Amino acid sequence: MHSLSMAQDILCASLGMTQKHEGKRIKTISVKIADADFGEFESLRFCLESLSKGTIAEGALINIELASVPTSGDINHPKHQGEELLSVSLELE
């Protein structure tokens, strides 16, 4: 369920940014997650692929990777305050 809600947020933001930049189609969605405990990469990919059907993101290449995770000494970092850090970038046509 966590992957589904994350995928919905990613797709919604991606479609909004594509519209803002007058893109015709999303070619690539690249996601970086800064959460070493996140183990749902394939589930997230599946959800993004399923949700994108019938949209300008259908058929987009989906790249998901683990970004650098903060060191344990950085207690002010949002990850240590219970937040997941997520970065999404797009390649548009």
N, C-alpha and C positions, 0 to 999 in steps of 0.2 A: 504494500500500500504506500509506503514511503517513496518508492521509486515512481509510482504513478503520479502522486501529487507534485513531485519534483519535475517530472517530465512535462506535466501540464503547465507549470510555471515557466519552464525553459521555452516550451513551444509558444506560449502566449507572448512572452517577451521577444522572442525571435520574430514572430509574425508582426508584432508592433514595430520593431526596429526596421524590418524590411519595408513596411509600408511607409514609415517616416523617411526612409532613404530612397523611396520610389523603386525598390527592387522588384524584379519580375518573378524571380524564383530564388529559393535558398539552395545553394549547391552544397555547402558544408556547414555543419553545426559542430563546433569544437567546445567541449566542456572540460574545465579543470576543477577538480574537487579537492579542497585542502582538508581532508578528513581521513586520517590513516585508518580509521575503523570502518569506513564506508566500503562495503564489500558487494554492492549490488550493481556493478558496472553493466553486466549483461542484461539484468532486469531493466535498468534505466534505458539502455539502448533499445530493447524490445518495446518498451512503453513509448519512447519517442517515435520509433518507426510506425507503431500502430496508430498513435494519435495524429501523425502527420498525413495519414492517408486522406486524399481529397483536398489537401491544402497545397500552397506553393512550396511547402517543405517536403512534400512526398518525394521519395527517392534520394533525398540529401544524404551525403556521406556523413556519418556520425562518428566523431572522435571523442572518446572519453578517457581522461587520464587523471592520475593523482598528482596534484600540485605539491610543492614543498609544504611541509607541515611545520608549524612553529615549534621552536625548542621548548622544552618543559619549563625553562626559566622565564619565558615571556608570558607572565600571568595576565597582562593587559590585552593580549591578543584575543580577538573575538572567539577563536576556537576554544580557548580555555574558559570562556564565559558561556559555553553551551551553544554557540552558534556555528553553523556549518558555513564555510567559505566556498563560494562558487563563482566561477568566471566563465562567461559564455562569449564566444566570438563566432562571427558568421562570414561566409563567403557567398556573395550574392551575384546573380546574373542580371 
